[in-house]
Every structure is written in C-alpha cells, then in structure tokens.
Amino acid sequence: MKKMLSLLLALAMVFSLAACGGGDNTTPVPQDTPADAGDTGDTGGAADAGDSTEASGDYHIGIITGSVSQSEDDRRGAEAFQAQYGEDRIKLAIYPDNFTEELETTVQTIVNMSDDPDMKAIIVNQSIPGTTEAFRQIKERRPDIICIAGESHEDLPEIGSAADLVCNNDFVSRGYLIIRTAHELGCDTFVHISFPRHLAYETMSRRKAIMEAACEDFGMTFAEETAPDPTTDVGVPGAQAYILENVPIWVEKYGEKAAYFCTNDAHTEPLLKQLIDYGGYFIEADLPSPLMGYPGALGIDLTGEAGDFEKILAKVESSINEKGGSGRFGTWAYSYGYTLSAGLAQHAMNVIDGKSDLLDMDDIASALQTYSPNAEWNGSSYTNATTGVKSDNTFLIYQDTYIMGDPGHYMGSAQVEVPEKYFTIS
C-alpha cells in the first residue's frame, strides 16, 4: 500500500510539473491542436464548438465583469455563458464599481480565480486598471491558466505583455469604416463630437485622425464639435441638455446629409433623439448596441425582450421606421459587451478542447458569432502607430454595421479590406 501511494504521489507530481512548465508568457495552446485548426478562411459561420453545450474535459473557466449597475451587458453575457455550461463549470466574479479607488480589491478579485485548481482560463471584461497586475500575479503562480482581456482600459502594449490574448473594439478599422458607410449612404459631412479628456486617449485621438483622413479620401467634410464632459461640474444632465439644445443648430449648419458621432455614451441618447426629429445620420455608437441610446431616444420599453437581441433590434428598428428614420440610423445588431463576455469564454473553451487556435482571428470571430449568429466579425492585430510593429496577441475587432430601415440591411463592413495606410495614422 505504501509503495502504491508513493507511486501515485510521484505520478501526481509529474503531471503537476507538466501542467506548470514553461513559466514564461508563451501562449498556452494545447499540444494536440491541429496545425491548421484556425485556418478556416471563413468568419461567416459559427464555430462547431458553439453547436453544443457539452465541453470536453473536467476544468473550470472564470469570467470577471463589472456589476449590472455599471456594465449590464458585460455581466449578462457572462451569466448567459454560465447558464449554458453550468455553475459547476463556469465561475463568475464582479470587480468593484469604484475600481479606480479600490485597485487592490480589483486585483485580488481577479487573482482569487486562480486559487481554483481546476481553473484553466480567466476572462476579464472590461479589463479595467489592475488587470495587467492581476494577470502577472496569476502567471507567476499558475502559468497554465489562459488569461484573456476584453476591452482593456489599460495601454494595449502593457496589458498585452501580461495577457495571453487581448481583444478591444477596433478603433482603427472603424475609424475608416464608419466614414466609408456614411459615404455609401450619401452623406457629405461627418461631425465628430467629443471633449479634451477623451481626445487625450490614444484610441480616441487615433480614431479621430483616421476619420479625418478617410473623409478627405472620400471627398467629405470633416467637422468637430465640442460638448461638455459629463464628469465635470455640469454632470450628465448638463451634458445631455447641451446636446439637445445644439443638434438643431448643427443640422441647420451642416445640412441633413451630415452623419454624427459622439465619443461619450451619455451624449448618445440626446443626439439620437434630436437627429430623429431634425434630420441627419447616425452610423453607430462608440461601443455599439441596439440598447445604446435607442430605447431612451425612442421612448420604448424593452423589458419583455431582455437578453434577446434579435427581438430588441426588431423593436428598435420598427420604432425608427415609424418615426421616419429608415435608412439613417445604424448599430451593431448584437451588444458588444454581451457578446465579448460570452464569446471570449467560448473561444477559451474551444482552445482548451483543442478545437481552436488562441491567436487565430477566424477562430475568435467564430466564437463571437456563436452569440451573434446573424452578424459577421472581423479584426486585425493591433499596430503600434509609431513603429508600425504588429502585436501577435492583441486584436482589434468589430462587428458588421447594421443600418435600420424598411428593409434594414448589413453593410458588409466585415468583408471590407481597410487600406494599410490607416493603421499607422496617429
């Protein structure tokens, strides 16, 4: 009996060392993954792994999001994935609402997931400050765990140095594609609404520069308007009142063939409300969703459709058409935050099961499409605008743009090849 116990202990140590080997930050892709597993060449169909709620192996996946009050769609996506695969397999956690003031708690909340010996992947969406440090601590103790960051608030090169995979909305490609879509809809002017704090961020300042360059290439006028920052003394009410008061002035100034874009969520609802009444176009929000601004602007209740984005989109679109906005308003058909939480977790499961390559864009898109079946996804590696160097584990992703109308239609944005020059505009 003693010899048998000794043998079992020895075997356990061997397997433990094998699982924890390679303590560097190399990508933990299963060794039995076929070499061409990610080379599907098609982002239009859902991955086979998404067709079943059965996952192979006995392991856990953890998802950390904000609370329902702060980032409801992110949380609902995590809950949907847990409901699909079971609470015994999928573990959820919530980081503090005031994460900027509770950095230590935020880090510990993420790191605590790695205490579970069966944990094989941890997804954080949105990846608020502290995620990079948390991932570094996890890798020191459990290098076998796949660490995935969704919509990082930290510098992409920084978080990319700690995470195995980073996925953010594609501020580069979208800077070009939003203008291209506006041009295809017949717009002659593009109005960018923001404020200094936002334009100090690399993602937003680069996107604005790309939008301006794209307007020049498409023969459109690029215009800037400054609106109050809702975090200042005016607050959200003051910022929204400013938009309500000024949209009629802007429509008269720029004409009804102008498309509008705002970088702040609080500005979105009043902007949509006034554009519906006074004219103008709206291609998509900063972080697009049929829930972003539209319910309040249209005065519709979506309680009965909660969680069903096809029904949500249908109700929003019907209201747009009734108010005479057909062909002028767009969105992503499926919530970005919801799809990112569930889709990145699905991708992690596919990778662990040997069905996908962690760093293959087609595989990432297929996993996301599991939760957005009628919309295509695309993306590209993050490119440093200064050096031109592309990251091998940081991807900028986007969903096809849907223009509501009678009938509504996708613009095919996911199939458009963005000219290479836009990736180095800063």
Protein Blocks (a to p, Z undefined) as FASTA:
>chain_A
ZZmmmmmmmmmmmmmmmmmgojbfcdcddfklcfklmmnopakbccfklmpcbdehjddd
ddddddfklmmmlmmmmmmmmmmnopklmccddddfklmlmmmlmmmmmmmmmmpmkbcb
dcdddddehjlmmmmmmmmmmmmbccddehifbdfklmmmmmmbdcdddfklmmmmmmmm
mmmnopabdcddddfklmmpmklmmmmmmmmmmmmmnopacdddddddfklmnommlmmm
mmmmmmmmmmmmnopkbccddfbfklmmmmmmmmmmnopcdfbdfbdcfkgojlmmnopa
fklmgoiaklmmmmmmmmmmmnopgoiaccdfbdfklmmmmmmmmmmmmmmnopacfklm
klmmmmmmmmomkbccdddddddfklopacfkbccddddddddddddddehlmmpccdfk
lmmgZZ
